[in-house]
Amino acid sequence: MSGRLETKFKQLRDKGEKALIAYLMAGDPGLAETEQLVVALEQAGADIIELGVPFSDPIADGPVIQQAAERALKSGTSLRKILDSVKSLRQRTEIPIVLMLYYNSIHAMGCEEFCRAAKAAGVDGLIVPDMPPDEAEPLKKPADAAGLPLIFLLAPTSTPSRRKLVAEESHGFVYYVSLTGITGSKLNNVGDIHDNIKKLRKVSASPVAVGFGVATPEDAAQVSKMADGVIVGSAIVKRIASHQQDPAMISHVAEFVRSLKAAMAPA
């Protein structure tokens, strides 16, 4: 399934680089700001954007992302408005955009309608944290029909058979969750990450991106030595929250992203 994601990973591989995947909660503080942030973060070195869709009961998310979801819902953000934003962004950028959303949001719109609309808007992949591959049948057919890669999460505690299943069903990349817990926790088991990625590579040809717990340029540098992509979420969202009243919020966040990408430069 060749598309923006596959092309991006190939371009980076050819240059000996790793992907910096920057997470934003769509609509935090508003969708206009989200669009400005996407463009600014691409210029600062982000390779892929992961856009969170706010949901009232985000089970996989820690307090930082939960509060961002609350702010986004307060600002009137909805799934349809987010798709409109992606469509508008497509006039300005070709950066791969992946949506991270809970199944309820998709179900409410209808799987087929959602997949068609997401593809038409210019979305490049879907991460649905509450939908493991063995329960993804309702979404798989419409996503395949629309040409929309499904990206599944793999936990550090996964069994070999689980690892194989996720590897086979994940398209675009495999999302390796670096720790058991919620987003925003600390990264402390680098040896385990290394071992698990090695095992994953034996059963998967897809790129592996590591998320949860990557908070500093040092973390990003460490993880980028092992993985094809580094996902940074809570640390970016935290900066958006702390600079909300600051007219220079976007440049503060872009500066942080620039420091992450610089730390990931090949030696």
FIKENU-829110 format. One line per field, with one value per residue: residue number from 1; x, z, y of N, C-alpha, C in turn; residue in three letters. Coordinates in steps of 0.02 Angstrom, whole numbers, plus 32768, in hexadecimal, padded with zeros to 4 digits. Atoms other than C-alpha are relative to their C-alpha. Layout:
BEGIN
n <- [NUM,...]
nu <- [X,...]
nw <- [Z,...]
nv <- [Y,...]
cau <- [X,...]
caw <- [Z,...]
cav <- [Y,...]
cu <- [X,...]
cw <- [Z,...]
cv <- [Y,...]
res <- [ALA,...]
% end
This chain:
BEGIN
n <- [1,2,3,4,5,6,7,8,9,10,11,12,13,14,15,16,17,18,19,20,21,22,23,24,25,26,27,28,29,30,31,32,33,34,35,36,37,38,39,40,41,42,43,44,45,46,47,48,49,50,51,52,53,54,55,56,57,58,59,60,61,62,63,64,65,66,67,68,69,70,71,72,73,74,75,76,77,78,79,80,81,82,83,84,85,86,87,88,89,90,91,92,93,94,95,96,97,98,99,100,101,102,103,104,105,106,107,108,109,110,111,112,113,114,115,116,117,118,119,120,121,122,123,124,125,126,127,128,129,130,131,132,133,134,135,136,137,138,139,140,141,142,143,144,145,146,147,148,149,150,151,152,153,154,155,156,157,158,159,160,161,162,163,164,165,166,167,168,169,170,171,172,173,174,175,176,177,178,179,180,181,182,183,184,185,186,187,188,189,190,191,192,193,194,195,196,197,198,199,200,201,202,203,204,205,206,207,208,209,210,211,212,213,214,215,216,217,218,219,220,221,222,223,224,225,226,227,228,229,230,231,232,233,234,235,236,237,238,239,240,241,242,243,244,245,246,247,248,249,250,251,252,253,254,255,256,257,258,259,260,261,262,263,264,265,266,267]
nu <- [802B,7FD0,801E,7FD2,7FDA,7FCD,7FD0,7FD9,7FD1,7FCD,7FD3,7FD6,7FD2,7FCD,7FD3,7FE6,8022,803B,803B,801B,804A,8017,8048,8027,8047,8023,802F,7FE5,803B,8035,7FE9,7FD5,7FBD,7FE7,7FE8,7FC1,7FCD,7FEB,7FD3,7FC4,7FDA,7FE0,7FC5,7FCF,7FE0,802C,8007,8045,802A,8035,8033,802F,8045,8014,8035,800F,7FE8,7FC6,7FE3,7FB7,7FDC,7FF2,8021,7FEE,8028,8047,8011,8000,8040,8035,7FFB,8015,8049,801B,7FFA,8030,7FE1,8023,7FDD,800B,7FD9,7FB9,7FF6,7FFF,7FBE,7FCE,800B,7FE4,7FB8,7FE6,7FF0,7FC1,7FCB,8007,7FE7,8030,8029,8020,8030,8006,8044,8021,8030,8042,8006,8009,8041,8035,8005,8008,7FBD,7FF5,8002,7FC4,7FC3,8003,7FF7,7FBB,7FD4,800C,7FE3,7FB7,7FE3,7FD3,8000,802B,7FED,803C,7FE1,802C,8014,7FC9,800A,8030,8045,8003,8024,8030,7FDD,7FCD,8018,8007,7FBF,7FDE,8023,7FEF,7FB7,7FEB,7FDC,800E,7FC1,8012,7FD2,7FE4,7FE9,7FC2,8010,8020,7FE5,7FE7,8036,801E,7FD0,8005,8040,7FFC,7FD1,8020,803C,7FF0,7FE6,7FE5,7FCC,8019,7FFA,7FE9,800B,7FC1,800A,8045,801A,8023,7FD4,7FE4,7FD5,7FB8,7FDB,7FC9,7FED,7FE6,7FE9,803C,8018,7FD1,800C,8042,7FFF,7FDC,802F,8033,7FE3,7FFE,8042,8020,7FD7,8017,7FDA,8016,7FFC,8007,8022,800C,7FC5,7FC9,8011,7FC8,7FD3,7FD6,802A,800A,7FC1,7FF8,8030,7FF6,7FCA,801C,803F,8004,8024,8007,803F,7FFF,8044,800E,7FCF,8014,8042,7FF1,7FE7,803A,8028,7FE0,7FF7,803F,800F,7FC6,8006,7FC9,8008,7FEE,7FB7,7FE5,800A,7FD5,7FBA,7FF8,7FFF,7FBE,7FCD,8009,7FE8,7FB7,7FE3,8007,7FD7,7FD0,7FBE]
nw <- [8000,8003,7FF5,7FE2,7FC8,801B,8023,7FCD,7FDF,8031,8009,7FC4,8000,8032,7FE6,7FBF,7FCA,7FE1,8002,7FC4,8006,7FCD,7FF0,7FEB,7FF6,802F,7FDF,7FC2,7FE1,8032,803E,8026,7FE4,8013,8045,7FFF,7FE0,802E,8031,7FDC,7FE8,803B,800F,7FCA,8006,7FF8,803F,8002,7FCB,7FE5,7FE7,7FD3,8005,7FB9,7FEB,7FBA,7FD2,8022,7FD1,8006,7FF9,7FBF,7FF2,802F,803D,7FEC,7FF9,8044,801F,7FE2,801E,8046,8003,7FEB,8038,8034,8031,800E,8031,8044,8005,8006,8045,8028,7FF4,8026,8047,8009,7FFB,803E,8031,7FEC,7FED,8011,7FC8,7FED,7FC5,7FE6,7FCA,7FC7,7FE6,7FE1,802E,7FF9,802F,8044,8000,8002,8045,802D,8016,8048,800E,7FE2,8027,8040,7FF3,7FE8,803A,802D,7FE0,8004,7FC7,801A,7FD8,7FC4,7FC3,7FD6,7FC8,7FDE,802F,8013,8043,8003,7FF9,802E,803E,8019,801C,8030,8046,801B,8003,803B,803D,8009,8006,7FC3,7FD5,7FB8,7FDB,7FBF,7FC9,7FE4,7FBC,7FEF,7FE1,8032,800C,8045,8031,8004,8025,8047,8019,8008,8037,8040,800D,7FFE,803E,7FF5,7FCF,7FC3,7FC8,7FC6,7FC1,7FDD,7FB9,7FED,7FDC,8029,801F,7FD1,7FCD,800D,8025,7FD5,800D,8044,8014,8014,8040,8031,8009,801E,8046,8024,800A,802F,8043,801C,801B,8023,802D,7FF8,7FD1,7FBA,7FDE,7FB7,7FDE,7FB8,7FD6,801F,7FE9,8007,8039,7FEE,800C,8048,801C,7FEC,8021,8048,8011,8004,8025,803F,7FF2,7FBA,7FF9,7FC5,7FF7,7FC4,7FF7,802E,7FEA,7FC3,8014,801B,7FC6,7FD5,8025,8022,8001,801C,8049,8021,7FEF,8037,8008,7FC7,800D,803A,7FE7,7FDD,8034,8021,7FD5,8003,8040,8000,7FD6,8024,803D,8000,7FE5]
nv <- [7FC4,7FC9,7FBE,7FCF,801D,802C,7FD6,7FDB,802D,8012,7FC5,7FF9,8039,7FF1,7FCC,8017,7FDB,801F,7FD4,7FE0,7FFE,7FCF,8007,7FC5,800B,7FD4,7FD3,7FE5,7FE0,7FF9,8020,7FD1,8008,8043,7FFC,7FD9,802A,8034,7FE1,7FEA,803A,801D,7FD5,800A,8042,803A,8025,801A,7FE3,802B,7FD3,8020,7FEA,7FFE,802E,7FF1,8034,801C,8031,800B,7FC0,7FE3,7FC0,7FCA,8008,7FFA,7FB9,7FE3,8016,7FD7,7FBD,8005,8009,7FBF,7FD0,8013,802D,803F,8028,7FE4,7FC1,8013,8016,7FC2,7FE2,8026,7FED,7FBD,8006,801F,7FCC,7FE0,802F,8047,8028,8035,7FF2,803C,7FF0,802E,7FF5,8039,8020,7FE0,7FC7,801D,8023,7FCE,7FE5,8038,8013,7FF5,7FB8,7FE2,8012,7FDC,7FB8,7FF6,8007,7FC6,7FC4,8003,8024,8034,803D,7FFC,8024,8004,8023,8031,8034,802C,801C,8038,7FE7,7FC7,8012,7FCD,7FC7,8016,8002,7FBC,7FDD,801D,7FE9,7FB8,7FF9,7FDD,802F,8005,8007,801D,7FF7,803D,7FF3,8023,8041,802B,8043,8007,8006,7FBD,7FD7,8014,7FE8,7FB7,7FF3,8011,7FD8,7FB9,7FE4,7FBD,8012,801F,7FD1,8025,7FDA,800E,8011,800F,7FC6,7FCE,7FCF,7FCE,8020,7FF6,8034,8016,8045,7FFC,8043,8027,7FE6,8019,8048,800B,7FEB,8034,8038,7FE9,7FFE,8044,8013,7FC8,7FD7,7FBA,7FD6,8002,7FBF,8009,7FC9,8001,7FF8,7FD9,7FBC,7FD1,800E,803A,803C,8008,8018,8046,802B,7FFE,802F,8043,8003,7FDA,7FC2,7FED,7FDC,7FD4,7FE6,7FD8,7FCA,7FCA,7FE7,7FDA,7FBD,7FDB,7FEC,7FCE,7FC1,7FF1,7FB8,7FDD,7FF8,8024,8047,802D,8003,8025,8048,8011,8001,8040,8034,7FF9,801E,8049,8018,7FF7,8036,8040,7FFF,8038,7FED]
cau <- [8000,8072,804A,8092,80C5,8123,8176,81AC,81FB,8255,8299,82D8,8325,8382,83CC,83F5,8376,82E8,8237,8202,8147,80FB,8053,7FD7,7F2A,7EBF,7E62,7ED3,7EC5,7E62,7E65,7EB0,7F44,7F51,7F62,7FE8,8044,8045,8098,8112,8143,8164,81D9,822C,8254,81BC,81AB,80FC,806D,7FFD,7F5A,7EF7,7E3A,7DF4,7D86,7D31,7D76,7E27,7E5F,7F12,7F3B,7F8B,7F54,7FB1,7F57,7EB2,7EB6,7EE1,7E49,7DDC,7E1D,7E01,7D4F,7D2E,7D69,7CE4,7D55,7CFF,7D3B,7CEB,7D3D,7DE6,7DD1,7DAA,7E4C,7EB0,7E62,7E93,7F44,7F57,7F59,7FF8,8055,8073,80B1,8066,7FD6,7F9A,7EFD,7EFD,7E4B,7DDD,7D66,7CCA,7CEE,7CFA,7C62,7BF9,7C1F,7C16,7CB4,7C9B,7C6C,7CFB,7D80,7D45,7D40,7DEB,7E3E,7DEB,7E28,7EDB,7EF3,7F81,7F60,7EFA,7F2D,7E9A,7EE1,7E46,7E3C,7EBA,7ED5,7E6D,7DD6,7DF1,7D83,7CFA,7D7D,7DF6,7D8B,7D56,7E08,7E51,7DCE,7DFB,7EB6,7ECE,7F57,7F2B,7FBA,7FB0,8000,8074,8091,8137,80DD,809E,80B4,8112,806D,8025,80C2,80B0,7FF8,8017,80AB,8042,7FAA,8002,801C,807F,80E0,80D1,80B2,811D,80E4,8184,8136,809E,8032,7FEC,8032,80A3,80FC,81BA,822E,829F,82AF,8319,8365,82B8,8287,8323,8302,824B,826E,82ED,8268,81EB,8260,8268,81AD,818E,81D1,8170,81C8,81BE,8196,81A4,812E,80FD,8183,81EF,81F8,82A4,8322,838D,82FC,82DF,8398,839C,82FF,832C,83C7,8353,82B3,8280,8214,8203,8157,814F,80A5,808F,812F,80F0,803E,8084,80DE,8040,7FE4,8067,8076,7FBD,7FB1,8055,804B,80EF,80A7,80C1,8178,8198,8151,81AD,8251,8238,8213,82B0,8316,82CC,82F3,83A4,83C4,838E,840A,8477,8521]
caw <- [8000,7FC2,7FFC,8058,80F0,808D,8021,80BB,8112,8071,8057,810B,80FD,8060,80C1,815B,81C2,8236,8238,82BA,82D3,832E,8386,8394,83DF,8352,838E,8421,843B,8396,82E7,829A,8311,82EA,8231,8254,82C5,8241,81C3,8245,8287,81D8,81BB,8264,822E,8257,81D3,81FC,825D,82CE,82ED,8386,837A,8422,847E,8527,856C,8529,8581,853C,8564,85F9,8649,85CD,8535,8593,85BE,8509,84D1,854B,8507,8454,8477,84CF,8433,83CE,8378,8323,82B3,8218,823D,8251,81A6,815E,81AE,815F,80B7,80CE,8103,8063,8001,8060,808D,8059,8105,8132,81AD,8218,8284,8332,836B,83D3,837D,83C3,8357,82BA,82E7,8302,8250,8205,81D4,8117,8114,818A,8125,8082,80CD,8123,8082,801C,809C,808A,8126,8111,819B,8236,82E7,834F,83FB,843C,83A4,839F,82F7,8327,8346,82B2,8232,822C,8201,819A,80FE,80EA,8112,8090,8011,802E,8027,80DB,813D,81EC,8267,8300,83AA,83F2,84AE,84FE,8553,84AE,8490,83F4,839F,83C6,8384,82E1,82D0,82EC,8273,81EB,81FF,8217,817B,816D,820C,82AC,8346,83D0,847D,84E0,858B,85DE,8618,85D2,8564,85BE,862A,8637,85C4,862C,85DD,8544,8544,853B,84AB,844C,8468,8439,8399,8367,837F,831E,828B,8278,8252,81FF,816A,819E,81F0,82AE,8308,83C5,842C,84E3,8555,84D7,8525,8506,8478,84D7,84D7,841E,83F8,8459,840C,835B,8363,8371,8316,826C,82BC,8361,8399,840E,8455,8509,8509,8472,84B5,855D,8505,84A9,8550,85AB,851F,84F8,8524,84CE,841E,83F9,842A,837C,8372,8423,83F0,8349,83A5,8413,837A,8326,83BD,83B5,82FC,8314,839D,8325,829D,8264,82BA]
cav <- [8000,8089,8139,81CD,8165,80E2,8166,81CA,8134,8105,81B7,81BA,810C,8142,81D5,816B,81CD,819C,81E0,825F,8246,82DB,82C5,8354,8350,8396,8430,8458,84EB,84FB,84AF,854D,853A,8480,84A7,852B,84B0,8427,849B,84E2,8436,83F5,8489,8462,83B0,8344,82BC,827B,82C9,8262,82BF,828C,8292,82CE,8253,8261,81BC,81A2,8101,80FA,81AF,8200,82A5,8315,82CE,82BF,8378,83A2,833C,839D,8443,8409,83D0,8477,84D3,8477,83F8,8365,82D8,8326,83CE,8377,8325,83D2,8411,8384,83AE,8464,8432,83CC,846F,849F,83FF,834B,8314,8269,827F,81EE,81F9,81AE,8195,8124,80AB,8102,819C,812F,80C7,8163,819D,80EF,808E,809A,8151,817D,811E,816C,821B,8207,81CC,8258,82D9,829C,8231,81B2,8133,810A,80DB,809C,8074,8019,7FA7,7F17,7EBE,7E26,7E96,7F0B,7EB2,7F39,7FBB,7F53,7F3A,7FF1,802D,7FB5,7FEA,80A2,807D,80B6,805C,801E,8030,7FBF,7FD2,7F4F,7F49,7F16,7E85,7E3A,7D80,7D42,7D15,7DC0,7E13,7DB1,7DE0,7E9A,7E95,7E43,7EB3,7F5B,7FC5,8067,803D,7FD9,8045,7FFB,8037,8049,802B,7FE3,8073,8113,819C,8217,8194,8194,8133,80C3,8017,8038,7F88,7F39,7FAB,7F76,7EBB,7EC8,7F29,7EA4,7E1D,7E85,7E9B,7DDD,7DD6,7E7F,7EDD,7F7A,800D,800E,80B1,80C0,812A,814A,8190,81EF,829C,82E8,82FA,8279,81FC,821B,8200,815C,8115,814C,80DC,8045,8071,80B6,813C,8199,81D3,826A,829A,82D3,833B,839F,83AF,83EB,847A,84AB,84B0,8515,8597,85A5,865D,8685,86CF,8674,85C9,857E,85B0,856C,84C2,84C4,84E9,844F,83E3,8427,83F0,8340,832D,8371,82F0,8265,8297,8205,8205]
cu <- [802D,7FDB,8033,802B,803A,8038,802D,8034,8039,8032,8030,8034,803A,8033,8021,7FE0,7FC6,7FC7,7FF1,7FB6,7FE6,7FB5,7FE4,7FB9,7FDC,7FCE,8018,8036,7FC6,801A,802B,8048,801E,801D,8042,8039,8019,8034,8043,802B,8021,8040,8037,801F,7FD3,7FF5,7FB8,7FDA,7FCB,7FCD,7FCF,7FBA,7FE4,7FC4,7FF7,801C,803E,8029,804C,8028,8008,7FE0,800E,7FD4,7FB5,7FEA,7FFE,7FBF,7FC6,8000,7FE6,7FB4,7FDD,8002,7FD4,801B,7FD6,8028,7FF8,8029,804B,800F,8001,8044,8037,7FFB,801E,804C,801F,800D,8045,8039,7FF0,801A,7FCE,7FDB,7FDA,7FCF,8004,7FBD,7FE3,7FC7,7FBB,7FF5,7FF3,7FBB,7FC6,7FF5,7FF0,8043,800D,8003,803F,803E,8002,8011,8049,8030,7FF8,801E,804C,8022,8028,8001,7FD6,8020,7FC2,8014,7FD3,7FE9,803D,7FF2,7FCD,7FB8,7FF1,7FD7,7FD0,8022,802F,7FE9,7FF8,8042,8027,7FE2,8013,804B,801E,8023,7FE9,8041,7FED,8037,8018,801D,803F,7FF3,7FE3,8023,801B,7FC7,7FDC,802C,7FF9,7FC0,8002,802D,7FDF,7FC8,800E,801C,8017,803B,7FE0,800D,8014,7FFA,8039,7FF7,7FB8,7FE7,7FDF,8032,8019,8029,8049,801F,8039,801B,801B,8018,7FC7,7FE7,802C,7FF3,7FBF,7FFE,8025,7FD2,7FCC,801A,8003,7FBE,7FDF,8032,7FEC,802E,7FE2,8009,7FF0,7FE0,7FF5,8043,803A,7FF2,8036,8028,802C,7FD9,7FFA,803F,800A,7FD3,800D,803A,7FE4,7FC6,8004,7FDE,7FFA,7FC1,8003,7FBC,7FF9,802F,7FF0,7FC0,8008,8017,7FC8,7FD7,8021,800B,7FBF,7FF1,8036,7FF8,8036,7FFC,801A,804B,8022,7FFD,802D,8049,800F,8006,8043,8037,7FFC,801F,804D,8022,7FFF,802C,8031,8045,8032]
cw <- [8000,8007,8021,8038,7FE6,7FDE,8032,8021,7FD0,7FF6,803B,8002,7FD0,8019,8042,803B,801C,8002,8045,7FF5,803A,8009,8015,800E,7FD3,8026,8042,7FEE,7FCF,7FBF,7FD5,8018,7FED,7FB9,7FFD,801D,7FD0,7FCF,8022,8015,7FC5,7FF0,8035,7FFE,800D,7FBC,7FF5,8039,8014,8020,802D,7FF6,8048,800E,804B,8030,7FE3,802C,7FFC,8013,8048,8007,7FCD,7FC1,8010,8005,7FBC,7FDC,801B,7FE1,7FB8,7FFA,8013,7FC6,7FC5,7FCB,7FF7,7FCB,7FB9,7FF6,7FF8,7FB8,7FD1,8007,7FD9,7FB7,7FF2,8003,7FBF,7FC8,800E,800D,7FEB,8039,800F,8041,8013,8036,8037,8021,801C,7FD3,8003,7FCC,7FB9,7FFA,7FFA,7FB9,7FCE,7FDF,7FB6,7FF0,801B,7FD6,7FBE,800A,8015,7FC5,7FD2,801D,7FFA,803C,7FE5,8029,803F,8038,802D,803E,8023,7FD0,7FEC,7FBD,7FFC,800A,7FCB,7FC1,7FE7,7FDD,7FC7,7FB7,7FE4,7FFB,7FC4,7FBF,7FF1,7FF4,803B,802E,8049,8023,8046,8034,801A,8044,800F,801C,7FCD,7FF9,7FB9,7FCC,7FF5,7FD6,7FB5,7FE2,7FF3,7FC4,7FBD,7FEF,7FFC,7FBD,800C,802F,8039,8038,803E,803E,802F,8049,800C,8028,7FCF,7FE1,8035,8037,7FEC,7FDC,802C,7FEF,7FB9,7FE7,7FE8,7FBC,7FC8,7FF0,7FDB,7FB7,7FD6,7FF0,7FCB,7FB8,7FDF,7FDF,7FD7,7FD4,8007,802D,8046,801D,804A,801E,804A,8023,7FE1,800C,7FF3,7FC1,800F,7FF6,7FB6,7FDF,800E,7FD8,7FB4,7FEA,7FF5,7FD0,7FBF,800B,804B,8005,8041,8005,803B,8008,7FD3,8019,8040,7FEF,7FE3,803A,8026,7FDC,7FE0,7FFB,7FDD,7FB4,7FD9,800C,7FC8,7FF8,803B,7FF3,7FC7,8016,8022,7FCD,7FDA,802A,8000,7FC0,7FFC,8027,7FDD,7FC2,8002,8015,7FC6]
cv <- [803E,8043,802D,7FE2,7FD6,8028,8024,7FD3,7FEC,803A,8006,7FC8,800D,8033,7FEA,8022,7FD7,8032,801D,8008,802B,7FFA,8044,7FEB,8032,802C,801C,8033,800A,7FE1,802E,7FFA,7FBD,8003,8026,7FD6,7FCA,801B,8013,7FC4,7FDC,8028,7FF6,7FBB,7FC4,7FDF,7FE7,8022,7FCD,802F,7FD9,801C,8000,7FD4,8008,7FCB,7FDD,7FD1,7FFA,803E,8016,8045,8037,7FFD,8005,8049,8022,7FEE,802A,8047,8000,7FF9,8042,8032,7FEB,7FD0,7FC0,7FDA,801D,8041,7FF1,7FEA,803D,8023,7FDC,8012,8044,7FFE,7FE4,8032,801E,7FCF,7FB9,7FD4,7FC8,8011,7FC0,8016,7FCC,800E,7FC0,7FE7,8020,8038,7FE7,7FE1,8031,801B,7FC8,7FF0,8012,804A,8022,7FF2,8026,804A,800F,7FFD,803D,8040,8002,7FE2,7FC4,7FC0,800B,7FD7,8001,7FD8,7FCD,7FCA,7FD5,7FDD,7FC7,8016,8035,7FF3,8036,803B,7FED,8004,8047,8026,7FE6,801C,8049,800A,8025,7FCF,8002,7FF1,7FE6,800A,7FBD,8010,7FD8,7FBA,7FCE,7FBC,7FFC,7FFC,8043,802F,7FF3,801C,804B,8012,7FF4,8031,804C,8018,8048,7FFB,7FDB,8032,7FD8,802D,7FEF,7FEB,7FED,803A,802F,8030,8031,7FE1,8009,7FC4,7FE8,7FBA,7FF8,7FBC,7FD5,8016,7FE2,7FB6,7FF3,8016,7FCC,7FC4,8013,8000,7FBB,7FEC,8037,8025,804A,8027,7FFB,8046,7FF6,803E,7FF1,8009,8027,804A,8034,7FF1,7FC2,7FBF,7FF2,7FE4,7FB6,7FD2,7FFD,7FD1,7FB9,7FFA,8027,8043,800B,802B,8029,8021,802F,803B,803C,8021,802B,8047,802B,801C,8038,8043,8018,804A,8028,8005,7FD9,7FB4,7FD2,7FFC,7FDD,7FB5,7FEA,7FFA,7FBE,7FC7,8002,7FDF,7FB4,7FE5,8006,7FC8,7FBD,7FFD,7FC6,8018,800C]
res <- [MET,SER,GLY,ARG,LEU,GLU,THR,LYS,PHE,LYS,GLN,LEU,ARG,ASP,LYS,GLY,GLU,LYS,ALA,LEU,ILE,ALA,TYR,LEU,MET,ALA,GLY,ASP,PRO,GLY,LEU,ALA,GLU,THR,GLU,GLN,LEU,VAL,VAL,ALA,LEU,GLU,GLN,ALA,GLY,ALA,ASP,ILE,ILE,GLU,LEU,GLY,VAL,PRO,PHE,SER,ASP,PRO,ILE,ALA,ASP,GLY,PRO,VAL,ILE,GLN,GLN,ALA,ALA,GLU,ARG,ALA,LEU,LYS,SER,GLY,THR,SER,LEU,ARG,LYS,ILE,LEU,ASP,SER,VAL,LYS,SER,LEU,ARG,GLN,ARG,THR,GLU,ILE,PRO,ILE,VAL,LEU,MET,LEU,TYR,TYR,ASN,SER,ILE,HIS,ALA,MET,GLY,CYS,GLU,GLU,PHE,CYS,ARG,ALA,ALA,LYS,ALA,ALA,GLY,VAL,ASP,GLY,LEU,ILE,VAL,PRO,ASP,MET,PRO,PRO,ASP,GLU,ALA,GLU,PRO,LEU,LYS,LYS,PRO,ALA,ASP,ALA,ALA,GLY,LEU,PRO,LEU,ILE,PHE,LEU,LEU,ALA,PRO,THR,SER,THR,PRO,SER,ARG,ARG,LYS,LEU,VAL,ALA,GLU,GLU,SER,HIS,GLY,PHE,VAL,TYR,TYR,VAL,SER,LEU,THR,GLY,ILE,THR,GLY,SER,LYS,LEU,ASN,ASN,VAL,GLY,ASP,ILE,HIS,ASP,ASN,ILE,LYS,LYS,LEU,ARG,LYS,VAL,SER,ALA,SER,PRO,VAL,ALA,VAL,GLY,PHE,GLY,VAL,ALA,THR,PRO,GLU,ASP,ALA,ALA,GLN,VAL,SER,LYS,MET,ALA,ASP,GLY,VAL,ILE,VAL,GLY,SER,ALA,ILE,VAL,LYS,ARG,ILE,ALA,SER,HIS,GLN,GLN,ASP,PRO,ALA,MET,ILE,SER,HIS,VAL,ALA,GLU,PHE,VAL,ARG,SER,LEU,LYS,ALA,ALA,MET,ALA,PRO,ALA]
% end
